[in-house]
Amino acid sequence: MEKPAEVDWEYDEEADVLYLSVGEPRPAIGVDIGEGVIARYDEEHKEVVGITLIGLRARLLKELDQNR
């Protein structure tokens, strides 16, 4: 995988989901790799093109509370 010029991201506050795309967002399949993490994979080019993180804020706040 070549290093992209940028990482695009979008956060859905209501759903508490962070979408990260390597370069411009493009069609891909989602592969659930566990614990609220979905890898976005472009089968044609055989590369990861993004990551979706479900429940990011909730998990972050939980960790912060545990470390106090």
PDB file of N, CA, C and O in Angstrom:
ATOM      1  N   MET A   1       0.846  -1.167   0.000  1.00  0.00           N
ATOM      2  CA  MET A   1       0.000   0.000   0.000  1.00  0.00           C
ATOM      3  C   MET A   1       0.897   1.237   0.000  1.00  0.00           C
ATOM      4  O   MET A   1       1.817   1.353   0.810  1.00  0.00           O
ATOM      5  N   GLU A   2       0.618   2.138  -0.903  1.00  0.00           N
ATOM      6  CA  GLU A   2       1.368   3.381  -0.959  1.00  0.00           C
ATOM      7  C   GLU A   2       0.870   4.334   0.113  1.00  0.00           C
ATOM      8  O   GLU A   2      -0.302   4.311   0.488  1.00  0.00           O
ATOM      9  N   LYS A   3       1.772   5.171   0.599  1.00  0.00           N
ATOM     10  CA  LYS A   3       1.376   6.161   1.599  1.00  0.00           C
ATOM     11  C   LYS A   3       0.514   7.223   0.920  1.00  0.00           C
ATOM     12  O   LYS A   3       0.944   7.843  -0.052  1.00  0.00           O
ATOM     13  N   PRO A   4      -0.710   7.436   1.434  1.00  0.00           N
ATOM     14  CA  PRO A   4      -1.612   8.403   0.794  1.00  0.00           C
ATOM     15  C   PRO A   4      -1.203   9.837   1.104  1.00  0.00           C
ATOM     16  O   PRO A   4      -0.482  10.108   2.064  1.00  0.00           O
ATOM     17  N   ALA A   5      -1.681  10.737   0.269  1.00  0.00           N
ATOM     18  CA  ALA A   5      -1.418  12.148   0.483  1.00  0.00           C
ATOM     19  C   ALA A   5      -2.170  12.653   1.714  1.00  0.00           C
ATOM     20  O   ALA A   5      -1.733  13.602   2.364  1.00  0.00           O
ATOM     21  N   GLU A   6      -3.292  12.026   2.029  1.00  0.00           N
ATOM     22  CA  GLU A   6      -4.083  12.488   3.164  1.00  0.00           C
ATOM     23  C   GLU A   6      -4.961  11.375   3.720  1.00  0.00           C
ATOM     24  O   GLU A   6      -5.204  10.354   3.077  1.00  0.00           O
ATOM     25  N   VAL A   7      -5.423  11.613   4.931  1.00  0.00           N
ATOM     26  CA  VAL A   7      -6.422  10.743   5.549  1.00  0.00           C
ATOM     27  C   VAL A   7      -7.664  11.603   5.750  1.00  0.00           C
ATOM     28  O   VAL A   7      -7.605  12.646   6.402  1.00  0.00           O
ATOM     29  N   ASP A   8      -8.771  11.169   5.198  1.00  0.00           N
ATOM     30  CA  ASP A   8     -10.034  11.880   5.311  1.00  0.00           C
ATOM     31  C   ASP A   8     -10.800  11.265   6.476  1.00  0.00           C
ATOM     32  O   ASP A   8     -10.734  10.053   6.685  1.00  0.00           O
ATOM     33  N   TRP A   9     -11.522  12.077   7.234  1.00  0.00           N
ATOM     34  CA  TRP A   9     -12.287  11.538   8.345  1.00  0.00           C
ATOM     35  C   TRP A   9     -13.600  12.275   8.515  1.00  0.00           C
ATOM     36  O   TRP A   9     -13.756  13.430   8.120  1.00  0.00           O
ATOM     37  N   GLU A  10     -14.539  11.559   9.120  1.00  0.00           N
ATOM     38  CA  GLU A  10     -15.849  12.126   9.432  1.00  0.00           C
ATOM     39  C   GLU A  10     -16.318  11.472  10.724  1.00  0.00           C
ATOM     40  O   GLU A  10     -16.209  10.257  10.894  1.00  0.00           O
ATOM     41  N   TYR A  11     -16.842  12.295  11.637  1.00  0.00           N
ATOM     42  CA  TYR A  11     -17.334  11.766  12.902  1.00  0.00           C
ATOM     43  C   TYR A  11     -18.827  12.004  12.980  1.00  0.00           C
ATOM     44  O   TYR A  11     -19.285  13.136  12.823  1.00  0.00           O
ATOM     45  N   ASP A  12     -19.599  10.943  13.223  1.00  0.00           N
ATOM     46  CA  ASP A  12     -21.039  11.025  13.404  1.00  0.00           C
ATOM     47  C   ASP A  12     -21.282  11.045  14.915  1.00  0.00           C
ATOM     48  O   ASP A  12     -21.263  10.008  15.577  1.00  0.00           O
ATOM     49  N   GLU A  13     -21.511  12.253  15.443  1.00  0.00           N
ATOM     50  CA  GLU A  13     -21.646  12.413  16.887  1.00  0.00           C
ATOM     51  C   GLU A  13     -22.856  11.671  17.435  1.00  0.00           C
ATOM     52  O   GLU A  13     -22.780  11.057  18.500  1.00  0.00           O
ATOM     53  N   GLU A  14     -23.958  11.722  16.722  1.00  0.00           N
ATOM     54  CA  GLU A  14     -25.182  11.060  17.191  1.00  0.00           C
ATOM     55  C   GLU A  14     -24.990   9.546  17.314  1.00  0.00           C
ATOM     56  O   GLU A  14     -25.422   8.941  18.295  1.00  0.00           O
ATOM     57  N   ALA A  15     -24.347   8.942  16.325  1.00  0.00           N
ATOM     58  CA  ALA A  15     -24.122   7.497  16.324  1.00  0.00           C
ATOM     59  C   ALA A  15     -22.830   7.106  17.056  1.00  0.00           C
ATOM     60  O   ALA A  15     -22.610   5.926  17.329  1.00  0.00           O
ATOM     61  N   ASP A  16     -21.968   8.098  17.376  1.00  0.00           N
ATOM     62  CA  ASP A  16     -20.670   7.866  18.004  1.00  0.00           C
ATOM     63  C   ASP A  16     -19.820   6.919  17.153  1.00  0.00           C
ATOM     64  O   ASP A  16     -19.343   5.883  17.617  1.00  0.00           O
ATOM     65  N   VAL A  17     -19.651   7.319  15.890  1.00  0.00           N
ATOM     66  CA  VAL A  17     -18.873   6.514  14.942  1.00  0.00           C
ATOM     67  C   VAL A  17     -17.880   7.423  14.217  1.00  0.00           C
ATOM     68  O   VAL A  17     -18.246   8.490  13.724  1.00  0.00           O
ATOM     69  N   LEU A  18     -16.620   6.986  14.160  1.00  0.00           N
ATOM     70  CA  LEU A  18     -15.582   7.702  13.432  1.00  0.00           C
ATOM     71  C   LEU A  18     -15.241   6.917  12.174  1.00  0.00           C
ATOM     72  O   LEU A  18     -14.947   5.723  12.227  1.00  0.00           O
ATOM     73  N   TYR A  19     -15.287   7.612  11.038  1.00  0.00           N
ATOM     74  CA  TYR A  19     -14.937   7.008   9.750  1.00  0.00           C
ATOM     75  C   TYR A  19     -13.613   7.609   9.290  1.00  0.00           C
ATOM     76  O   TYR A  19     -13.494   8.828   9.164  1.00  0.00           O
ATOM     77  N   LEU A  20     -12.629   6.769   9.042  1.00  0.00           N
ATOM     78  CA  LEU A  20     -11.335   7.205   8.513  1.00  0.00           C
ATOM     79  C   LEU A  20     -11.146   6.586   7.136  1.00  0.00           C
ATOM     80  O   LEU A  20     -11.332   5.383   6.954  1.00  0.00           O
ATOM     81  N   SER A  21     -10.775   7.419   6.168  1.00  0.00           N
ATOM     82  CA  SER A  21     -10.515   6.921   4.811  1.00  0.00           C
ATOM     83  C   SER A  21      -9.090   7.259   4.427  1.00  0.00           C
ATOM     84  O   SER A  21      -8.626   8.379   4.639  1.00  0.00           O
ATOM     85  N   VAL A  22      -8.407   6.294   3.865  1.00  0.00           N
ATOM     86  CA  VAL A  22      -7.058   6.512   3.356  1.00  0.00           C
ATOM     87  C   VAL A  22      -7.214   7.123   1.976  1.00  0.00           C
ATOM     88  O   VAL A  22      -7.681   6.462   1.048  1.00  0.00           O
ATOM     89  N   GLY A  23      -6.822   8.396   1.837  1.00  0.00           N
ATOM     90  CA  GLY A  23      -7.056   9.105   0.584  1.00  0.00           C
ATOM     91  C   GLY A  23      -8.540   9.405   0.442  1.00  0.00           C
ATOM     92  O   GLY A  23      -9.256   9.486   1.439  1.00  0.00           O
ATOM     93  N   GLU A  24      -8.996   9.566  -0.770  1.00  0.00           N
ATOM     94  CA  GLU A  24     -10.410   9.831  -1.035  1.00  0.00           C
ATOM     95  C   GLU A  24     -11.244   8.593  -0.704  1.00  0.00           C
ATOM     96  O   GLU A  24     -10.851   7.478  -1.048  1.00  0.00           O
ATOM     97  N   PRO A  25     -12.400   8.775  -0.036  1.00  0.00           N
ATOM     98  CA  PRO A  25     -13.269   7.620   0.218  1.00  0.00           C
ATOM     99  C   PRO A  25     -13.649   6.929  -1.095  1.00  0.00           C
ATOM    100  O   PRO A  25     -13.896   7.583  -2.108  1.00  0.00           O
ATOM    101  N   ARG A  26     -13.692   5.599  -1.056  1.00  0.00           N
ATOM    102  CA  ARG A  26     -14.058   4.829  -2.257  1.00  0.00           C
ATOM    103  C   ARG A  26     -14.778   3.559  -1.852  1.00  0.00           C
ATOM    104  O   ARG A  26     -14.719   3.148  -0.693  1.00  0.00           O
ATOM    105  N   PRO A  27     -15.456   2.937  -2.799  1.00  0.00           N
ATOM    106  CA  PRO A  27     -16.190   1.709  -2.479  1.00  0.00           C
ATOM    107  C   PRO A  27     -15.262   0.620  -1.929  1.00  0.00           C
ATOM    108  O   PRO A  27     -14.138   0.441  -2.398  1.00  0.00           O
ATOM    109  N   ALA A  28     -15.762  -0.094  -0.929  1.00  0.00           N
ATOM    110  CA  ALA A  28     -14.979  -1.161  -0.312  1.00  0.00           C
ATOM    111  C   ALA A  28     -15.922  -2.050   0.493  1.00  0.00           C
ATOM    112  O   ALA A  28     -17.058  -1.673   0.780  1.00  0.00           O
ATOM    113  N   ILE A  29     -15.439  -3.223   0.847  1.00  0.00           N
ATOM    114  CA  ILE A  29     -16.229  -4.093   1.723  1.00  0.00           C
ATOM    115  C   ILE A  29     -15.803  -3.820   3.162  1.00  0.00           C
ATOM    116  O   ILE A  29     -14.668  -3.418   3.419  1.00  0.00           O
ATOM    117  N   GLY A  30     -16.718  -4.040   4.089  1.00  0.00           N
ATOM    118  CA  GLY A  30     -16.398  -3.880   5.499  1.00  0.00           C
ATOM    119  C   GLY A  30     -16.102  -5.235   6.111  1.00  0.00           C
ATOM    120  O   GLY A  30     -16.864  -6.186   5.939  1.00  0.00           O
ATOM    121  N   VAL A  31     -14.991  -5.315   6.825  1.00  0.00           N
ATOM    122  CA  VAL A  31     -14.598  -6.547   7.498  1.00  0.00           C
ATOM    123  C   VAL A  31     -14.537  -6.257   8.992  1.00  0.00           C
ATOM    124  O   VAL A  31     -13.694  -5.484   9.446  1.00  0.00           O
ATOM    125  N   ASP A  32     -15.438  -6.883   9.759  1.00  0.00           N
ATOM    126  CA  ASP A  32     -15.483  -6.677  11.207  1.00  0.00           C
ATOM    127  C   ASP A  32     -14.292  -7.403  11.824  1.00  0.00           C
ATOM    128  O   ASP A  32     -14.213  -8.631  11.788  1.00  0.00           O
ATOM    129  N   ILE A  33     -13.363  -6.628  12.392  1.00  0.00           N
ATOM    130  CA  ILE A  33     -12.180  -7.244  13.000  1.00  0.00           C
ATOM    131  C   ILE A  33     -12.280  -7.252  14.527  1.00  0.00           C
ATOM    132  O   ILE A  33     -11.304  -7.531  15.222  1.00  0.00           O
ATOM    133  N   GLY A  34     -13.476  -6.941  15.037  1.00  0.00           N
ATOM    134  CA  GLY A  34     -13.737  -7.070  16.462  1.00  0.00           C
ATOM    135  C   GLY A  34     -13.658  -5.764  17.235  1.00  0.00           C
ATOM    136  O   GLY A  34     -13.025  -4.798  16.809  1.00  0.00           O
ATOM    137  N   GLU A  35     -14.322  -5.769  18.386  1.00  0.00           N
ATOM    138  CA  GLU A  35     -14.315  -4.654  19.329  1.00  0.00           C
ATOM    139  C   GLU A  35     -14.707  -3.325  18.695  1.00  0.00           C
ATOM    140  O   GLU A  35     -14.121  -2.290  19.011  1.00  0.00           O
ATOM    141  N   GLY A  36     -15.687  -3.347  17.810  1.00  0.00           N
ATOM    142  CA  GLY A  36     -16.180  -2.117  17.210  1.00  0.00           C
ATOM    143  C   GLY A  36     -15.308  -1.539  16.119  1.00  0.00           C
ATOM    144  O   GLY A  36     -15.438  -0.362  15.786  1.00  0.00           O
ATOM    145  N   VAL A  37     -14.422  -2.343  15.555  1.00  0.00           N
ATOM    146  CA  VAL A  37     -13.528  -1.874  14.494  1.00  0.00           C
ATOM    147  C   VAL A  37     -13.877  -2.601  13.196  1.00  0.00           C
ATOM    148  O   VAL A  37     -13.886  -3.830  13.133  1.00  0.00           O
ATOM    149  N   ILE A  38     -14.163  -1.810  12.168  1.00  0.00           N
ATOM    150  CA  ILE A  38     -14.458  -2.347  10.842  1.00  0.00           C
ATOM    151  C   ILE A  38     -13.361  -1.867   9.887  1.00  0.00           C
ATOM    152  O   ILE A  38     -13.165  -0.664   9.716  1.00  0.00           O
ATOM    153  N   ALA A  39     -12.654  -2.807   9.273  1.00  0.00           N
ATOM    154  CA  ALA A  39     -11.658  -2.453   8.254  1.00  0.00           C
ATOM    155  C   ALA A  39     -12.370  -2.358   6.911  1.00  0.00           C
ATOM    156  O   ALA A  39     -13.165  -3.235   6.573  1.00  0.00           O
ATOM    157  N   ARG A  40     -12.101  -1.318   6.149  1.00  0.00           N
ATOM    158  CA  ARG A  40     -12.683  -1.139   4.815  1.00  0.00           C
ATOM    159  C   ARG A  40     -11.623  -1.611   3.813  1.00  0.00           C
ATOM    160  O   ARG A  40     -10.511  -1.085   3.770  1.00  0.00           O
ATOM    161  N   TYR A  41     -11.994  -2.610   3.014  1.00  0.00           N
ATOM    162  CA  TYR A  41     -11.024  -3.271   2.137  1.00  0.00           C
ATOM    163  C   TYR A  41     -11.475  -3.204   0.682  1.00  0.00           C
ATOM    164  O   TYR A  41     -12.593  -3.593   0.343  1.00  0.00           O
ATOM    165  N   ASP A  42     -10.588  -2.707  -0.164  1.00  0.00           N
ATOM    166  CA  ASP A  42     -10.826  -2.639  -1.611  1.00  0.00           C
ATOM    167  C   ASP A  42     -10.309  -3.943  -2.214  1.00  0.00           C
ATOM    168  O   ASP A  42      -9.102  -4.141  -2.352  1.00  0.00           O
ATOM    169  N   GLU A  43     -11.245  -4.831  -2.572  1.00  0.00           N
ATOM    170  CA  GLU A  43     -10.859  -6.146  -3.101  1.00  0.00           C
ATOM    171  C   GLU A  43     -10.133  -6.049  -4.439  1.00  0.00           C
ATOM    172  O   GLU A  43      -9.208  -6.817  -4.703  1.00  0.00           O
ATOM    173  N   GLU A  44     -10.554  -5.106  -5.283  1.00  0.00           N
ATOM    174  CA  GLU A  44      -9.940  -4.978  -6.601  1.00  0.00           C
ATOM    175  C   GLU A  44      -8.454  -4.619  -6.509  1.00  0.00           C
ATOM    176  O   GLU A  44      -7.628  -5.178  -7.231  1.00  0.00           O
ATOM    177  N   HIS A  45      -8.123  -3.680  -5.613  1.00  0.00           N
ATOM    178  CA  HIS A  45      -6.730  -3.237  -5.470  1.00  0.00           C
ATOM    179  C   HIS A  45      -6.001  -3.930  -4.325  1.00  0.00           C
ATOM    180  O   HIS A  45      -4.813  -3.699  -4.099  1.00  0.00           O
ATOM    181  N   LYS A  46      -6.735  -4.792  -3.599  1.00  0.00           N
ATOM    182  CA  LYS A  46      -6.173  -5.577  -2.498  1.00  0.00           C
ATOM    183  C   LYS A  46      -5.464  -4.694  -1.462  1.00  0.00           C
ATOM    184  O   LYS A  46      -4.296  -4.896  -1.133  1.00  0.00           O
ATOM    185  N   GLU A  47      -6.234  -3.691  -0.955  1.00  0.00           N
ATOM    186  CA  GLU A  47      -5.656  -2.829   0.063  1.00  0.00           C
ATOM    187  C   GLU A  47      -6.721  -2.276   1.009  1.00  0.00           C
ATOM    188  O   GLU A  47      -7.882  -2.106   0.637  1.00  0.00           O
ATOM    189  N   VAL A  48      -6.297  -2.003   2.229  1.00  0.00           N
ATOM    190  CA  VAL A  48      -7.162  -1.364   3.209  1.00  0.00           C
ATOM    191  C   VAL A  48      -7.303   0.098   2.816  1.00  0.00           C
ATOM    192  O   VAL A  48      -6.314   0.792   2.585  1.00  0.00           O
ATOM    193  N   VAL A  49      -8.556   0.557   2.744  1.00  0.00           N
ATOM    194  CA  VAL A  49      -8.793   1.945   2.321  1.00  0.00           C
ATOM    195  C   VAL A  49      -9.468   2.768   3.416  1.00  0.00           C
ATOM    196  O   VAL A  49      -9.761   3.947   3.221  1.00  0.00           O
ATOM    197  N   GLY A  50      -9.713   2.142   4.570  1.00  0.00           N
ATOM    198  CA  GLY A  50     -10.309   2.894   5.659  1.00  0.00           C
ATOM    199  C   GLY A  50     -10.586   2.030   6.872  1.00  0.00           C
ATOM    200  O   GLY A  50     -10.462   0.805   6.847  1.00  0.00           O
ATOM    201  N   ILE A  51     -10.969   2.726   7.942  1.00  0.00           N
ATOM    202  CA  ILE A  51     -11.307   2.081   9.207  1.00  0.00           C
ATOM    203  C   ILE A  51     -12.546   2.798   9.760  1.00  0.00           C
ATOM    204  O   ILE A  51     -12.645   4.023   9.684  1.00  0.00           O
ATOM    205  N   THR A  52     -13.471   2.038  10.305  1.00  0.00           N
ATOM    206  CA  THR A  52     -14.626   2.596  10.985  1.00  0.00           C
ATOM    207  C   THR A  52     -14.528   2.179  12.451  1.00  0.00           C
ATOM    208  O   THR A  52     -14.374   0.997  12.756  1.00  0.00           O
ATOM    209  N   LEU A  53     -14.618   3.161  13.359  1.00  0.00           N
ATOM    210  CA  LEU A  53     -14.544   2.899  14.789  1.00  0.00           C
ATOM    211  C   LEU A  53     -15.901   3.197  15.416  1.00  0.00           C
ATOM    212  O   LEU A  53     -16.338   4.348  15.450  1.00  0.00           O
ATOM    213  N   ILE A  54     -16.556   2.166  15.904  1.00  0.00           N
ATOM    214  CA  ILE A  54     -17.896   2.285  16.478  1.00  0.00           C
ATOM    215  C   ILE A  54     -17.783   2.479  17.993  1.00  0.00           C
ATOM    216  O   ILE A  54     -17.049   1.757  18.667  1.00  0.00           O
ATOM    217  N   GLY A  55     -18.517   3.459  18.516  1.00  0.00           N
ATOM    218  CA  GLY A  55     -18.521   3.711  19.959  1.00  0.00           C
ATOM    219  C   GLY A  55     -17.247   4.360  20.455  1.00  0.00           C
ATOM    220  O   GLY A  55     -16.839   4.116  21.590  1.00  0.00           O
ATOM    221  N   LEU A  56     -16.607   5.179  19.637  1.00  0.00           N
ATOM    222  CA  LEU A  56     -15.313   5.759  19.986  1.00  0.00           C
ATOM    223  C   LEU A  56     -15.398   6.630  21.241  1.00  0.00           C
ATOM    224  O   LEU A  56     -14.603   6.445  22.164  1.00  0.00           O
ATOM    225  N   ARG A  57     -16.337   7.568  21.297  1.00  0.00           N
ATOM    226  CA  ARG A  57     -16.438   8.470  22.448  1.00  0.00           C
ATOM    227  C   ARG A  57     -16.715   7.680  23.720  1.00  0.00           C
ATOM    228  O   ARG A  57     -16.092   7.921  24.754  1.00  0.00           O
ATOM    229  N   ALA A  58     -17.648   6.741  23.645  1.00  0.00           N
ATOM    230  CA  ALA A  58     -17.997   5.941  24.822  1.00  0.00           C
ATOM    231  C   ALA A  58     -16.783   5.167  25.340  1.00  0.00           C
ATOM    232  O   ALA A  58     -16.559   5.111  26.549  1.00  0.00           O
ATOM    233  N   ARG A  59     -16.016   4.584  24.458  1.00  0.00           N
ATOM    234  CA  ARG A  59     -14.833   3.825  24.882  1.00  0.00           C
ATOM    235  C   ARG A  59     -13.759   4.739  25.446  1.00  0.00           C
ATOM    236  O   ARG A  59     -13.101   4.395  26.428  1.00  0.00           O
ATOM    237  N   LEU A  60     -13.578   5.899  24.832  1.00  0.00           N
ATOM    238  CA  LEU A  60     -12.584   6.864  25.307  1.00  0.00           C
ATOM    239  C   LEU A  60     -12.941   7.331  26.719  1.00  0.00           C
ATOM    240  O   LEU A  60     -12.085   7.345  27.603  1.00  0.00           O
ATOM    241  N   LEU A  61     -14.204   7.712  26.932  1.00  0.00           N
ATOM    242  CA  LEU A  61     -14.624   8.179  28.253  1.00  0.00           C
ATOM    243  C   LEU A  61     -14.493   7.082  29.307  1.00  0.00           C
ATOM    244  O   LEU A  61     -14.120   7.359  30.447  1.00  0.00           O
ATOM    245  N   LYS A  62     -14.796   5.846  28.937  1.00  0.00           N
ATOM    246  CA  LYS A  62     -14.659   4.712  29.844  1.00  0.00           C
ATOM    247  C   LYS A  62     -13.199   4.544  30.268  1.00  0.00           C
ATOM    248  O   LYS A  62     -12.911   4.361  31.450  1.00  0.00           O
ATOM    249  N   GLU A  63     -12.283   4.605  29.307  1.00  0.00           N
ATOM    250  CA  GLU A  63     -10.845   4.478  29.606  1.00  0.00           C
ATOM    251  C   GLU A  63     -10.356   5.624  30.485  1.00  0.00           C
ATOM    252  O   GLU A  63      -9.591   5.405  31.424  1.00  0.00           O
ATOM    253  N   LEU A  64     -10.790   6.832  30.185  1.00  0.00           N
ATOM    254  CA  LEU A  64     -10.380   7.985  30.989  1.00  0.00           C
ATOM    255  C   LEU A  64     -10.851   7.844  32.421  1.00  0.00           C
ATOM    256  O   LEU A  64     -10.105   8.162  33.348  1.00  0.00           O
ATOM    257  N   ASP A  65     -12.089   7.368  32.627  1.00  0.00           N
ATOM    258  CA  ASP A  65     -12.620   7.161  33.972  1.00  0.00           C
ATOM    259  C   ASP A  65     -11.843   6.083  34.718  1.00  0.00           C
ATOM    260  O   ASP A  65     -11.608   6.210  35.919  1.00  0.00           O
ATOM    261  N   GLN A  66     -11.447   5.034  34.027  1.00  0.00           N
ATOM    262  CA  GLN A  66     -10.708   3.938  34.666  1.00  0.00           C
ATOM    263  C   GLN A  66      -9.303   4.359  35.078  1.00  0.00           C
ATOM    264  O   GLN A  66      -8.743   3.809  36.026  1.00  0.00           O
ATOM    265  N   ASN A  67      -8.733   5.328  34.374  1.00  0.00           N
ATOM    266  CA  ASN A  67      -7.355   5.760  34.649  1.00  0.00           C
ATOM    267  C   ASN A  67      -7.272   6.918  35.633  1.00  0.00           C
ATOM    268  O   ASN A  67      -6.192   7.468  35.846  1.00  0.00           O
ATOM    269  N   ARG A  68      -8.387   7.293  36.234  1.00  0.00           N
ATOM    270  CA  ARG A  68      -8.358   8.403  37.212  1.00  0.00           C
ATOM    271  C   ARG A  68      -8.144   7.885  38.585  1.00  0.00           C
ATOM    272  O   ARG A  68      -8.090   8.664  39.537  1.00  0.00           O
TER     273      ARG A  68
END
